[in-house]
Amino acid sequence: MASRLMSPGDLVEITGKRRYSKQAEWFKDQFGVTVTQRDDRSIVMTWSTYEALAARKVGLATNGDGPGIVELCFD
């Protein structure tokens, strides 16, 4: 299944920034990643990559070794 690329409008909506350099800074600040950029410096980001970054940020993603361990504590 091919992942759909985010449009320039999507990137503005997500980041709140219009300039490519500011969008790249936003991704670095929010997720600690250096984004891939085209020759014109525009951001190349798929929706699935963005969703994975967002899930990791809020602690919903695992490291890829299978499901995360959930420990229940009943006091």
CHARMM internal coordinates of N, CA and C (Angstrom, degrees):
IC EDIT
DIST 1 N 1 CA 1.4479
DIST 1 CA 1 C 1.5232
ANGL 1 N 1 CA 1 C 108.39
DIST 1 C 2 N 1.3036
ANGL 1 CA 1 C 2 N 116.83
DIHE 1 N 1 CA 1 C 2 N 125.75
DIST 2 N 2 CA 1.4566
ANGL 1 C 2 N 2 CA 121.84
DIHE 1 CA 1 C 2 N 2 CA 179.47
DIST 2 CA 2 C 1.5248
ANGL 2 N 2 CA 2 C 109.84
DIHE 1 C 2 N 2 CA 2 C -79.61
DIST 2 C 3 N 1.3123
ANGL 2 CA 2 C 3 N 115.54
DIHE 2 N 2 CA 2 C 3 N 139.50
DIST 3 N 3 CA 1.4646
ANGL 2 C 3 N 3 CA 120.47
DIHE 2 CA 2 C 3 N 3 CA 178.00
DIST 3 CA 3 C 1.5217
ANGL 3 N 3 CA 3 C 108.82
DIHE 2 C 3 N 3 CA 3 C -87.75
DIST 3 C 4 N 1.3067
ANGL 3 CA 3 C 4 N 115.85
DIHE 3 N 3 CA 3 C 4 N 138.03
DIST 4 N 4 CA 1.4553
ANGL 3 C 4 N 4 CA 121.20
DIHE 3 CA 3 C 4 N 4 CA -179.34
DIST 4 CA 4 C 1.5206
ANGL 4 N 4 CA 4 C 109.92
DIHE 3 C 4 N 4 CA 4 C -80.44
DIST 4 C 5 N 1.3307
ANGL 4 CA 4 C 5 N 116.05
DIHE 4 N 4 CA 4 C 5 N 134.05
DIST 5 N 5 CA 1.4626
ANGL 4 C 5 N 5 CA 121.12
DIHE 4 CA 4 C 5 N 5 CA 177.26
DIST 5 CA 5 C 1.5203
ANGL 5 N 5 CA 5 C 110.72
DIHE 4 C 5 N 5 CA 5 C -74.05
DIST 5 C 6 N 1.3068
ANGL 5 CA 5 C 6 N 116.16
DIHE 5 N 5 CA 5 C 6 N 145.53
DIST 6 N 6 CA 1.4634
ANGL 5 C 6 N 6 CA 121.06
DIHE 5 CA 5 C 6 N 6 CA 174.11
DIST 6 CA 6 C 1.5281
ANGL 6 N 6 CA 6 C 108.07
DIHE 5 C 6 N 6 CA 6 C -72.07
DIST 6 C 7 N 1.3113
ANGL 6 CA 6 C 7 N 116.53
DIHE 6 N 6 CA 6 C 7 N 139.42
DIST 7 N 7 CA 1.4651
ANGL 6 C 7 N 7 CA 121.37
DIHE 6 CA 6 C 7 N 7 CA 178.45
DIST 7 CA 7 C 1.5311
ANGL 7 N 7 CA 7 C 108.71
DIHE 6 C 7 N 7 CA 7 C -81.57
DIST 7 C 8 N 1.3351
ANGL 7 CA 7 C 8 N 117.26
DIHE 7 N 7 CA 7 C 8 N 164.69
DIST 8 N 8 CA 1.4653
ANGL 7 C 8 N 8 CA 119.13
DIHE 7 CA 7 C 8 N 8 CA 174.78
DIST 8 CA 8 C 1.5283
ANGL 8 N 8 CA 8 C 111.97
DIHE 7 C 8 N 8 CA 8 C -55.71
DIST 8 C 9 N 1.3291
ANGL 8 CA 8 C 9 N 116.72
DIHE 8 N 8 CA 8 C 9 N -37.91
DIST 9 N 9 CA 1.4650
ANGL 8 C 9 N 9 CA 120.40
DIHE 8 CA 8 C 9 N 9 CA 177.67
DIST 9 CA 9 C 1.5234
ANGL 9 N 9 CA 9 C 112.44
DIHE 8 C 9 N 9 CA 9 C -65.40
DIST 9 C 10 N 1.3406
ANGL 9 CA 9 C 10 N 115.78
DIHE 9 N 9 CA 9 C 10 N -38.67
DIST 10 N 10 CA 1.4656
ANGL 9 C 10 N 10 CA 120.13
DIHE 9 CA 9 C 10 N 10 CA 177.21
DIST 10 CA 10 C 1.5214
ANGL 10 N 10 CA 10 C 110.33
DIHE 9 C 10 N 10 CA 10 C -60.98
DIST 10 C 11 N 1.3262
ANGL 10 CA 10 C 11 N 116.17
DIHE 10 N 10 CA 10 C 11 N -43.70
DIST 11 N 11 CA 1.4674
ANGL 10 C 11 N 11 CA 120.53
DIHE 10 CA 10 C 11 N 11 CA -178.71
DIST 11 CA 11 C 1.5210
ANGL 11 N 11 CA 11 C 111.63
DIHE 10 C 11 N 11 CA 11 C -65.05
DIST 11 C 12 N 1.3267
ANGL 11 CA 11 C 12 N 116.86
DIHE 11 N 11 CA 11 C 12 N -38.00
DIST 12 N 12 CA 1.4685
ANGL 11 C 12 N 12 CA 120.11
DIHE 11 CA 11 C 12 N 12 CA 176.78
DIST 12 CA 12 C 1.5250
ANGL 12 N 12 CA 12 C 109.49
DIHE 11 C 12 N 12 CA 12 C -65.46
DIST 12 C 13 N 1.3265
ANGL 12 CA 12 C 13 N 116.58
DIHE 12 N 12 CA 12 C 13 N -43.38
DIST 13 N 13 CA 1.4655
ANGL 12 C 13 N 13 CA 120.48
DIHE 12 CA 12 C 13 N 13 CA -179.20
DIST 13 CA 13 C 1.5303
ANGL 13 N 13 CA 13 C 111.59
DIHE 12 C 13 N 13 CA 13 C -64.05
DIST 13 C 14 N 1.3257
ANGL 13 CA 13 C 14 N 117.46
DIHE 13 N 13 CA 13 C 14 N -42.61
DIST 14 N 14 CA 1.4615
ANGL 13 C 14 N 14 CA 121.71
DIHE 13 CA 13 C 14 N 14 CA -178.82
DIST 14 CA 14 C 1.5235
ANGL 14 N 14 CA 14 C 111.51
DIHE 13 C 14 N 14 CA 14 C -69.39
DIST 14 C 15 N 1.3298
ANGL 14 CA 14 C 15 N 116.63
DIHE 14 N 14 CA 14 C 15 N -48.26
DIST 15 N 15 CA 1.4694
ANGL 14 C 15 N 15 CA 120.59
DIHE 14 CA 14 C 15 N 15 CA -172.99
DIST 15 CA 15 C 1.5218
ANGL 15 N 15 CA 15 C 113.43
DIHE 14 C 15 N 15 CA 15 C -88.10
DIST 15 C 16 N 1.3280
ANGL 15 CA 15 C 16 N 116.62
DIHE 15 N 15 CA 15 C 16 N -26.17
DIST 16 N 16 CA 1.4585
ANGL 15 C 16 N 16 CA 120.18
DIHE 15 CA 15 C 16 N 16 CA -173.59
DIST 16 CA 16 C 1.5242
ANGL 16 N 16 CA 16 C 112.35
DIHE 15 C 16 N 16 CA 16 C 77.41
DIST 16 C 17 N 1.3329
ANGL 16 CA 16 C 17 N 115.87
DIHE 16 N 16 CA 16 C 17 N 10.47
DIST 17 N 17 CA 1.4722
ANGL 16 C 17 N 17 CA 121.89
DIHE 16 CA 16 C 17 N 17 CA -177.43
DIST 17 CA 17 C 1.5182
ANGL 17 N 17 CA 17 C 110.27
DIHE 16 C 17 N 17 CA 17 C -119.48
DIST 17 C 18 N 1.3264
ANGL 17 CA 17 C 18 N 116.90
DIHE 17 N 17 CA 17 C 18 N 142.96
DIST 18 N 18 CA 1.4656
ANGL 17 C 18 N 18 CA 121.50
DIHE 17 CA 17 C 18 N 18 CA 178.23
DIST 18 CA 18 C 1.5262
ANGL 18 N 18 CA 18 C 112.16
DIHE 17 C 18 N 18 CA 18 C -97.79
DIST 18 C 19 N 1.3052
ANGL 18 CA 18 C 19 N 117.49
DIHE 18 N 18 CA 18 C 19 N -33.85
DIST 19 N 19 CA 1.4719
ANGL 18 C 19 N 19 CA 120.81
DIHE 18 CA 18 C 19 N 19 CA -178.09
DIST 19 CA 19 C 1.5265
ANGL 19 N 19 CA 19 C 110.14
DIHE 18 C 19 N 19 CA 19 C -78.62
DIST 19 C 20 N 1.3346
ANGL 19 CA 19 C 20 N 115.37
DIHE 19 N 19 CA 19 C 20 N 137.03
DIST 20 N 20 CA 1.4597
ANGL 19 C 20 N 20 CA 120.71
DIHE 19 CA 19 C 20 N 20 CA -178.08
DIST 20 CA 20 C 1.5228
ANGL 20 N 20 CA 20 C 111.64
DIHE 19 C 20 N 20 CA 20 C -58.37
DIST 20 C 21 N 1.3269
ANGL 20 CA 20 C 21 N 117.06
DIHE 20 N 20 CA 20 C 21 N -41.11
DIST 21 N 21 CA 1.4659
ANGL 20 C 21 N 21 CA 119.95
DIHE 20 CA 20 C 21 N 21 CA -178.84
DIST 21 CA 21 C 1.5232
ANGL 21 N 21 CA 21 C 111.12
DIHE 20 C 21 N 21 CA 21 C -63.99
DIST 21 C 22 N 1.3184
ANGL 21 CA 21 C 22 N 116.83
DIHE 21 N 21 CA 21 C 22 N -37.30
DIST 22 N 22 CA 1.4694
ANGL 21 C 22 N 22 CA 120.99
DIHE 21 CA 21 C 22 N 22 CA 178.57
DIST 22 CA 22 C 1.5249
ANGL 22 N 22 CA 22 C 110.85
DIHE 21 C 22 N 22 CA 22 C -70.69
DIST 22 C 23 N 1.3319
ANGL 22 CA 22 C 23 N 116.90
DIHE 22 N 22 CA 22 C 23 N -36.15
DIST 23 N 23 CA 1.4547
ANGL 22 C 23 N 23 CA 120.09
DIHE 22 CA 22 C 23 N 23 CA 176.07
DIST 23 CA 23 C 1.5314
ANGL 23 N 23 CA 23 C 110.45
DIHE 22 C 23 N 23 CA 23 C -63.56
DIST 23 C 24 N 1.3367
ANGL 23 CA 23 C 24 N 116.02
DIHE 23 N 23 CA 23 C 24 N -43.80
DIST 24 N 24 CA 1.4649
ANGL 23 C 24 N 24 CA 120.09
DIHE 23 CA 23 C 24 N 24 CA 178.45
DIST 24 CA 24 C 1.5312
ANGL 24 N 24 CA 24 C 110.61
DIHE 23 C 24 N 24 CA 24 C -62.26
DIST 24 C 25 N 1.3310
ANGL 24 CA 24 C 25 N 117.25
DIHE 24 N 24 CA 24 C 25 N -40.92
DIST 25 N 25 CA 1.4649
ANGL 24 C 25 N 25 CA 121.00
DIHE 24 CA 24 C 25 N 25 CA 176.49
DIST 25 CA 25 C 1.5214
ANGL 25 N 25 CA 25 C 110.93
DIHE 24 C 25 N 25 CA 25 C -61.92
DIST 25 C 26 N 1.3241
ANGL 25 CA 25 C 26 N 117.39
DIHE 25 N 25 CA 25 C 26 N -40.22
DIST 26 N 26 CA 1.4529
ANGL 25 C 26 N 26 CA 121.79
DIHE 25 CA 25 C 26 N 26 CA 179.95
DIST 26 CA 26 C 1.5267
ANGL 26 N 26 CA 26 C 110.92
DIHE 25 C 26 N 26 CA 26 C -60.66
DIST 26 C 27 N 1.3354
ANGL 26 CA 26 C 27 N 116.80
DIHE 26 N 26 CA 26 C 27 N -45.77
DIST 27 N 27 CA 1.4650
ANGL 26 C 27 N 27 CA 120.06
DIHE 26 CA 26 C 27 N 27 CA 178.34
DIST 27 CA 27 C 1.5225
ANGL 27 N 27 CA 27 C 111.20
DIHE 26 C 27 N 27 CA 27 C -63.30
DIST 27 C 28 N 1.3270
ANGL 27 CA 27 C 28 N 117.15
DIHE 27 N 27 CA 27 C 28 N -37.87
DIST 28 N 28 CA 1.4586
ANGL 27 C 28 N 28 CA 120.79
DIHE 27 CA 27 C 28 N 28 CA 177.91
DIST 28 CA 28 C 1.5347
ANGL 28 N 28 CA 28 C 110.18
DIHE 27 C 28 N 28 CA 28 C -65.40
DIST 28 C 29 N 1.3255
ANGL 28 CA 28 C 29 N 117.35
DIHE 28 N 28 CA 28 C 29 N -44.45
DIST 29 N 29 CA 1.4650
ANGL 28 C 29 N 29 CA 121.82
DIHE 28 CA 28 C 29 N 29 CA -179.70
DIST 29 CA 29 C 1.5228
ANGL 29 N 29 CA 29 C 111.94
DIHE 28 C 29 N 29 CA 29 C -67.34
DIST 29 C 30 N 1.3215
ANGL 29 CA 29 C 30 N 117.74
DIHE 29 N 29 CA 29 C 30 N -43.48
DIST 30 N 30 CA 1.4539
ANGL 29 C 30 N 30 CA 121.72
DIHE 29 CA 29 C 30 N 30 CA -174.67
DIST 30 CA 30 C 1.5225
ANGL 30 N 30 CA 30 C 113.78
DIHE 29 C 30 N 30 CA 30 C -78.02
DIST 30 C 31 N 1.3400
ANGL 30 CA 30 C 31 N 116.71
DIHE 30 N 30 CA 30 C 31 N -40.04
DIST 31 N 31 CA 1.4541
ANGL 30 C 31 N 31 CA 120.55
DIHE 30 CA 30 C 31 N 31 CA -171.94
DIST 31 CA 31 C 1.5242
ANGL 31 N 31 CA 31 C 114.41
DIHE 30 C 31 N 31 CA 31 C -121.71
DIST 31 C 32 N 1.3222
ANGL 31 CA 31 C 32 N 117.23
DIHE 31 N 31 CA 31 C 32 N -6.92
DIST 32 N 32 CA 1.4640
ANGL 31 C 32 N 32 CA 119.95
DIHE 31 CA 31 C 32 N 32 CA 179.78
DIST 32 CA 32 C 1.5144
ANGL 32 N 32 CA 32 C 113.97
DIHE 31 C 32 N 32 CA 32 C 70.83
DIST 32 C 33 N 1.3264
ANGL 32 CA 32 C 33 N 117.17
DIHE 32 N 32 CA 32 C 33 N 27.55
DIST 33 N 33 CA 1.4626
ANGL 32 C 33 N 33 CA 121.02
DIHE 32 CA 32 C 33 N 33 CA -178.89
DIST 33 CA 33 C 1.5260
ANGL 33 N 33 CA 33 C 110.55
DIHE 32 C 33 N 33 CA 33 C -120.32
DIST 33 C 34 N 1.3181
ANGL 33 CA 33 C 34 N 114.49
DIHE 33 N 33 CA 33 C 34 N 149.02
DIST 34 N 34 CA 1.4580
ANGL 33 C 34 N 34 CA 121.15
DIHE 33 CA 33 C 34 N 34 CA 171.87
DIST 34 CA 34 C 1.5183
ANGL 34 N 34 CA 34 C 106.50
DIHE 33 C 34 N 34 CA 34 C -95.96
DIST 34 C 35 N 1.3126
ANGL 34 CA 34 C 35 N 116.71
DIHE 34 N 34 CA 34 C 35 N 117.88
DIST 35 N 35 CA 1.4679
ANGL 34 C 35 N 35 CA 120.81
DIHE 34 CA 34 C 35 N 35 CA -175.45
DIST 35 CA 35 C 1.5175
ANGL 35 N 35 CA 35 C 111.45
DIHE 34 C 35 N 35 CA 35 C -79.49
DIST 35 C 36 N 1.3163
ANGL 35 CA 35 C 36 N 114.81
DIHE 35 N 35 CA 35 C 36 N 156.23
DIST 36 N 36 CA 1.4625
ANGL 35 C 36 N 36 CA 121.62
DIHE 35 CA 35 C 36 N 36 CA 174.28
DIST 36 CA 36 C 1.5174
ANGL 36 N 36 CA 36 C 107.75
DIHE 35 C 36 N 36 CA 36 C -77.93
DIST 36 C 37 N 1.3467
ANGL 36 CA 36 C 37 N 115.76
DIHE 36 N 36 CA 36 C 37 N 136.55
DIST 37 N 37 CA 1.4538
ANGL 36 C 37 N 37 CA 120.73
DIHE 36 CA 36 C 37 N 37 CA 179.94
DIST 37 CA 37 C 1.5171
ANGL 37 N 37 CA 37 C 110.27
DIHE 36 C 37 N 37 CA 37 C -129.07
DIST 37 C 38 N 1.3353
ANGL 37 CA 37 C 38 N 114.81
DIHE 37 N 37 CA 37 C 38 N 147.03
DIST 38 N 38 CA 1.4640
ANGL 37 C 38 N 38 CA 121.50
DIHE 37 CA 37 C 38 N 38 CA 176.41
DIST 38 CA 38 C 1.5339
ANGL 38 N 38 CA 38 C 109.67
DIHE 37 C 38 N 38 CA 38 C -76.70
DIST 38 C 39 N 1.3226
ANGL 38 CA 38 C 39 N 115.78
DIHE 38 N 38 CA 38 C 39 N 177.00
DIST 39 N 39 CA 1.4657
ANGL 38 C 39 N 39 CA 120.54
DIHE 38 CA 38 C 39 N 39 CA 178.66
DIST 39 CA 39 C 1.5246
ANGL 39 N 39 CA 39 C 112.50
DIHE 38 C 39 N 39 CA 39 C -58.57
DIST 39 C 40 N 1.3425
ANGL 39 CA 39 C 40 N 117.11
DIHE 39 N 39 CA 39 C 40 N -32.13
DIST 40 N 40 CA 1.4640
ANGL 39 C 40 N 40 CA 119.76
DIHE 39 CA 39 C 40 N 40 CA 179.04
DIST 40 CA 40 C 1.5324
ANGL 40 N 40 CA 40 C 111.83
DIHE 39 C 40 N 40 CA 40 C -85.07
DIST 40 C 41 N 1.3394
ANGL 40 CA 40 C 41 N 116.39
DIHE 40 N 40 CA 40 C 41 N 7.07
DIST 41 N 41 CA 1.4789
ANGL 40 C 41 N 41 CA 126.06
DIHE 40 CA 40 C 41 N 41 CA 177.57
DIST 41 CA 41 C 1.5268
ANGL 41 N 41 CA 41 C 113.38
DIHE 40 C 41 N 41 CA 41 C 78.19
DIST 41 C 42 N 1.3482
ANGL 41 CA 41 C 42 N 118.78
DIHE 41 N 41 CA 41 C 42 N 3.75
DIST 42 N 42 CA 1.4612
ANGL 41 C 42 N 42 CA 120.43
DIHE 41 CA 41 C 42 N 42 CA 177.20
DIST 42 CA 42 C 1.5247
ANGL 42 N 42 CA 42 C 109.29
DIHE 41 C 42 N 42 CA 42 C -69.43
DIST 42 C 43 N 1.3295
ANGL 42 CA 42 C 43 N 115.89
DIHE 42 N 42 CA 42 C 43 N 152.54
DIST 43 N 43 CA 1.4525
ANGL 42 C 43 N 43 CA 122.85
DIHE 42 CA 42 C 43 N 43 CA -174.86
DIST 43 CA 43 C 1.5248
ANGL 43 N 43 CA 43 C 110.80
DIHE 42 C 43 N 43 CA 43 C -81.08
DIST 43 C 44 N 1.3245
ANGL 43 CA 43 C 44 N 116.26
DIHE 43 N 43 CA 43 C 44 N 138.58
DIST 44 N 44 CA 1.4582
ANGL 43 C 44 N 44 CA 122.57
DIHE 43 CA 43 C 44 N 44 CA 173.31
DIST 44 CA 44 C 1.5300
ANGL 44 N 44 CA 44 C 105.83
DIHE 43 C 44 N 44 CA 44 C -110.66
DIST 44 C 45 N 1.3322
ANGL 44 CA 44 C 45 N 116.00
DIHE 44 N 44 CA 44 C 45 N 110.82
DIST 45 N 45 CA 1.4693
ANGL 44 C 45 N 45 CA 120.48
DIHE 44 CA 44 C 45 N 45 CA -177.24
DIST 45 CA 45 C 1.5232
ANGL 45 N 45 CA 45 C 108.37
DIHE 44 C 45 N 45 CA 45 C -145.74
DIST 45 C 46 N 1.3310
ANGL 45 CA 45 C 46 N 116.67
DIHE 45 N 45 CA 45 C 46 N 130.82
DIST 46 N 46 CA 1.4565
ANGL 45 C 46 N 46 CA 119.78
DIHE 45 CA 45 C 46 N 46 CA 174.14
DIST 46 CA 46 C 1.5240
ANGL 46 N 46 CA 46 C 108.86
DIHE 45 C 46 N 46 CA 46 C -90.29
DIST 46 C 47 N 1.3084
ANGL 46 CA 46 C 47 N 114.96
DIHE 46 N 46 CA 46 C 47 N 157.54
DIST 47 N 47 CA 1.4597
ANGL 46 C 47 N 47 CA 119.74
DIHE 46 CA 46 C 47 N 47 CA 176.95
DIST 47 CA 47 C 1.5181
ANGL 47 N 47 CA 47 C 110.63
DIHE 46 C 47 N 47 CA 47 C -63.02
DIST 47 C 48 N 1.3190
ANGL 47 CA 47 C 48 N 117.80
DIHE 47 N 47 CA 47 C 48 N -38.20
DIST 48 N 48 CA 1.4689
ANGL 47 C 48 N 48 CA 119.85
DIHE 47 CA 47 C 48 N 48 CA -178.63
DIST 48 CA 48 C 1.5261
ANGL 48 N 48 CA 48 C 111.02
DIHE 47 C 48 N 48 CA 48 C -66.34
DIST 48 C 49 N 1.3273
ANGL 48 CA 48 C 49 N 117.63
DIHE 48 N 48 CA 48 C 49 N -36.17
DIST 49 N 49 CA 1.4625
ANGL 48 C 49 N 49 CA 120.41
DIHE 48 CA 48 C 49 N 49 CA 176.57
DIST 49 CA 49 C 1.5174
ANGL 49 N 49 CA 49 C 110.60
DIHE 48 C 49 N 49 CA 49 C -66.26
DIST 49 C 50 N 1.3225
ANGL 49 CA 49 C 50 N 117.06
DIHE 49 N 49 CA 49 C 50 N -45.23
DIST 50 N 50 CA 1.4609
ANGL 49 C 50 N 50 CA 120.49
DIHE 49 CA 49 C 50 N 50 CA 178.63
DIST 50 CA 50 C 1.5271
ANGL 50 N 50 CA 50 C 110.77
DIHE 49 C 50 N 50 CA 50 C -61.01
DIST 50 C 51 N 1.3277
ANGL 50 CA 50 C 51 N 117.04
DIHE 50 N 50 CA 50 C 51 N -43.92
DIST 51 N 51 CA 1.4603
ANGL 50 C 51 N 51 CA 120.59
DIHE 50 CA 50 C 51 N 51 CA 179.96
DIST 51 CA 51 C 1.5300
ANGL 51 N 51 CA 51 C 111.49
DIHE 50 C 51 N 51 CA 51 C -63.49
DIST 51 C 52 N 1.3399
ANGL 51 CA 51 C 52 N 117.21
DIHE 51 N 51 CA 51 C 52 N -38.20
DIST 52 N 52 CA 1.4680
ANGL 51 C 52 N 52 CA 120.82
DIHE 51 CA 51 C 52 N 52 CA 177.67
DIST 52 CA 52 C 1.5257
ANGL 52 N 52 CA 52 C 110.71
DIHE 51 C 52 N 52 CA 52 C -66.25
DIST 52 C 53 N 1.3264
ANGL 52 CA 52 C 53 N 117.46
DIHE 52 N 52 CA 52 C 53 N -41.33
DIST 53 N 53 CA 1.4648
ANGL 52 C 53 N 53 CA 120.92
DIHE 52 CA 52 C 53 N 53 CA 177.74
DIST 53 CA 53 C 1.5241
ANGL 53 N 53 CA 53 C 110.86
DIHE 52 C 53 N 53 CA 53 C -63.15
DIST 53 C 54 N 1.3193
ANGL 53 CA 53 C 54 N 116.47
DIHE 53 N 53 CA 53 C 54 N -43.42
DIST 54 N 54 CA 1.4616
ANGL 53 C 54 N 54 CA 120.47
DIHE 53 CA 53 C 54 N 54 CA 179.93
DIST 54 CA 54 C 1.5308
ANGL 54 N 54 CA 54 C 110.96
DIHE 53 C 54 N 54 CA 54 C -65.26
DIST 54 C 55 N 1.3324
ANGL 54 CA 54 C 55 N 117.13
DIHE 54 N 54 CA 54 C 55 N -40.51
DIST 55 N 55 CA 1.4663
ANGL 54 C 55 N 55 CA 120.77
DIHE 54 CA 54 C 55 N 55 CA 178.85
DIST 55 CA 55 C 1.5238
ANGL 55 N 55 CA 55 C 110.74
DIHE 54 C 55 N 55 CA 55 C -65.00
DIST 55 C 56 N 1.3183
ANGL 55 CA 55 C 56 N 116.45
DIHE 55 N 55 CA 55 C 56 N -41.47
DIST 56 N 56 CA 1.4713
ANGL 55 C 56 N 56 CA 120.20
DIHE 55 CA 55 C 56 N 56 CA 178.45
DIST 56 CA 56 C 1.5138
ANGL 56 N 56 CA 56 C 110.74
DIHE 55 C 56 N 56 CA 56 C -63.08
DIST 56 C 57 N 1.3188
ANGL 56 CA 56 C 57 N 116.59
DIHE 56 N 56 CA 56 C 57 N -39.88
DIST 57 N 57 CA 1.4658
ANGL 56 C 57 N 57 CA 120.88
DIHE 56 CA 56 C 57 N 57 CA -177.73
DIST 57 CA 57 C 1.5325
ANGL 57 N 57 CA 57 C 111.84
DIHE 56 C 57 N 57 CA 57 C -62.35
DIST 57 C 58 N 1.3205
ANGL 57 CA 57 C 58 N 117.26
DIHE 57 N 57 CA 57 C 58 N -36.99
DIST 58 N 58 CA 1.4632
ANGL 57 C 58 N 58 CA 120.14
DIHE 57 CA 57 C 58 N 58 CA -178.55
DIST 58 CA 58 C 1.5293
ANGL 58 N 58 CA 58 C 112.22
DIHE 57 C 58 N 58 CA 58 C -94.53
DIST 58 C 59 N 1.3384
ANGL 58 CA 58 C 59 N 116.78
DIHE 58 N 58 CA 58 C 59 N 6.42
DIST 59 N 59 CA 1.4543
ANGL 58 C 59 N 59 CA 120.53
DIHE 58 CA 58 C 59 N 59 CA 174.60
DIST 59 CA 59 C 1.5045
ANGL 59 N 59 CA 59 C 115.93
DIHE 58 C 59 N 59 CA 59 C 84.10
DIST 59 C 60 N 1.3267
ANGL 59 CA 59 C 60 N 118.31
DIHE 59 N 59 CA 59 C 60 N 18.51
DIST 60 N 60 CA 1.4603
ANGL 59 C 60 N 60 CA 120.94
DIHE 59 CA 59 C 60 N 60 CA -179.62
DIST 60 CA 60 C 1.5186
ANGL 60 N 60 CA 60 C 113.77
DIHE 59 C 60 N 60 CA 60 C -93.95
DIST 60 C 61 N 1.3173
ANGL 60 CA 60 C 61 N 117.85
DIHE 60 N 60 CA 60 C 61 N -12.27
DIST 61 N 61 CA 1.4519
ANGL 60 C 61 N 61 CA 121.26
DIHE 60 CA 60 C 61 N 61 CA -177.38
DIST 61 CA 61 C 1.5246
ANGL 61 N 61 CA 61 C 110.64
DIHE 60 C 61 N 61 CA 61 C -95.99
DIST 61 C 62 N 1.3273
ANGL 61 CA 61 C 62 N 115.90
DIHE 61 N 61 CA 61 C 62 N 151.66
DIST 62 N 62 CA 1.4544
ANGL 61 C 62 N 62 CA 121.19
DIHE 61 CA 61 C 62 N 62 CA 174.68
DIST 62 CA 62 C 1.5138
ANGL 62 N 62 CA 62 C 108.40
DIHE 61 C 62 N 62 CA 62 C -104.16
DIST 62 C 63 N 1.3136
ANGL 62 CA 62 C 63 N 116.59
DIHE 62 N 62 CA 62 C 63 N 177.15
DIST 63 N 63 CA 1.4629
ANGL 62 C 63 N 63 CA 120.53
DIHE 62 CA 62 C 63 N 63 CA -179.01
DIST 63 CA 63 C 1.5203
ANGL 63 N 63 CA 63 C 112.71
DIHE 62 C 63 N 63 CA 63 C -84.86
DIST 63 C 64 N 1.3285
ANGL 63 CA 63 C 64 N 118.63
DIHE 63 N 63 CA 63 C 64 N 8.67
DIST 64 N 64 CA 1.4534
ANGL 63 C 64 N 64 CA 122.01
DIHE 63 CA 63 C 64 N 64 CA 177.12
DIST 64 CA 64 C 1.5249
ANGL 64 N 64 CA 64 C 113.73
DIHE 63 C 64 N 64 CA 64 C 92.96
DIST 64 C 65 N 1.3231
ANGL 64 CA 64 C 65 N 118.50
DIHE 64 N 64 CA 64 C 65 N -0.53
DIST 65 N 65 CA 1.4601
ANGL 64 C 65 N 65 CA 122.20
DIHE 64 CA 64 C 65 N 65 CA 179.91
DIST 65 CA 65 C 1.5176
ANGL 65 N 65 CA 65 C 112.17
DIHE 64 C 65 N 65 CA 65 C -88.09
DIST 65 C 66 N 1.2982
ANGL 65 CA 65 C 66 N 117.65
DIHE 65 N 65 CA 65 C 66 N 14.26
DIST 66 N 66 CA 1.4551
ANGL 65 C 66 N 66 CA 120.90
DIHE 65 CA 65 C 66 N 66 CA -178.09
DIST 66 CA 66 C 1.5128
ANGL 66 N 66 CA 66 C 109.15
DIHE 65 C 66 N 66 CA 66 C 116.37
DIST 66 C 67 N 1.3156
ANGL 66 CA 66 C 67 N 115.92
DIHE 66 N 66 CA 66 C 67 N -172.11
DIST 67 N 67 CA 1.4563
ANGL 66 C 67 N 67 CA 118.96
DIHE 66 CA 66 C 67 N 67 CA -177.88
DIST 67 CA 67 C 1.5241
ANGL 67 N 67 CA 67 C 110.95
DIHE 66 C 67 N 67 CA 67 C -66.09
DIST 67 C 68 N 1.3151
ANGL 67 CA 67 C 68 N 114.74
DIHE 67 N 67 CA 67 C 68 N 146.02
DIST 68 N 68 CA 1.4513
ANGL 67 C 68 N 68 CA 119.98
DIHE 67 CA 67 C 68 N 68 CA 177.36
DIST 68 CA 68 C 1.5250
ANGL 68 N 68 CA 68 C 110.95
DIHE 67 C 68 N 68 CA 68 C -70.16
DIST 68 C 69 N 1.3022
ANGL 68 CA 68 C 69 N 116.44
DIHE 68 N 68 CA 68 C 69 N 156.19
DIST 69 N 69 CA 1.4576
ANGL 68 C 69 N 69 CA 121.46
DIHE 68 CA 68 C 69 N 69 CA 179.46
DIST 69 CA 69 C 1.5159
ANGL 69 N 69 CA 69 C 108.81
DIHE 68 C 69 N 69 CA 69 C -87.30
DIST 69 C 70 N 1.3071
ANGL 69 CA 69 C 70 N 115.26
DIHE 69 N 69 CA 69 C 70 N 127.81
DIST 70 N 70 CA 1.4448
ANGL 69 C 70 N 70 CA 121.09
DIHE 69 CA 69 C 70 N 70 CA 177.01
DIST 70 CA 70 C 1.5157
ANGL 70 N 70 CA 70 C 107.79
DIHE 69 C 70 N 70 CA 70 C -107.81
DIST 70 C 71 N 1.2978
ANGL 70 CA 70 C 71 N 116.31
DIHE 70 N 70 CA 70 C 71 N 124.44
DIST 71 N 71 CA 1.4538
ANGL 70 C 71 N 71 CA 120.37
DIHE 70 CA 70 C 71 N 71 CA -179.18
DIST 71 CA 71 C 1.5241
ANGL 71 N 71 CA 71 C 108.02
DIHE 70 C 71 N 71 CA 71 C -109.64
DIST 71 C 72 N 1.3294
ANGL 71 CA 71 C 72 N 116.00
DIHE 71 N 71 CA 71 C 72 N 122.27
DIST 72 N 72 CA 1.4469
ANGL 71 C 72 N 72 CA 121.08
DIHE 71 CA 71 C 72 N 72 CA 179.19
DIST 72 CA 72 C 1.5221
ANGL 72 N 72 CA 72 C 109.56
DIHE 71 C 72 N 72 CA 72 C -95.61
DIST 72 C 73 N 1.3057
ANGL 72 CA 72 C 73 N 115.74
DIHE 72 N 72 CA 72 C 73 N 138.64
DIST 73 N 73 CA 1.4507
ANGL 72 C 73 N 73 CA 120.67
DIHE 72 CA 72 C 73 N 73 CA 179.82
DIST 73 CA 73 C 1.5248
ANGL 73 N 73 CA 73 C 108.20
DIHE 72 C 73 N 73 CA 73 C -125.66
DIST 73 C 74 N 1.3116
ANGL 73 CA 73 C 74 N 116.24
DIHE 73 N 73 CA 73 C 74 N 118.44
DIST 74 N 74 CA 1.4623
ANGL 73 C 74 N 74 CA 121.10
DIHE 73 CA 73 C 74 N 74 CA 179.52
DIST 74 CA 74 C 1.5201
ANGL 74 N 74 CA 74 C 108.10
DIHE 73 C 74 N 74 CA 74 C -110.04
DIST 74 C 75 N 1.3011
ANGL 74 CA 74 C 75 N 116.30
DIHE 74 N 74 CA 74 C 75 N 112.35
DIST 75 N 75 CA 1.4629
ANGL 74 C 75 N 75 CA 120.74
DIHE 74 CA 74 C 75 N 75 CA 178.48
DIST 75 CA 75 C 1.4942
ANGL 75 N 75 CA 75 C 110.74
DIHE 74 C 75 N 75 CA 75 C -108.67
END
COOR INIT
IC SEED 1 N 1 CA 1 C
IC BUILD
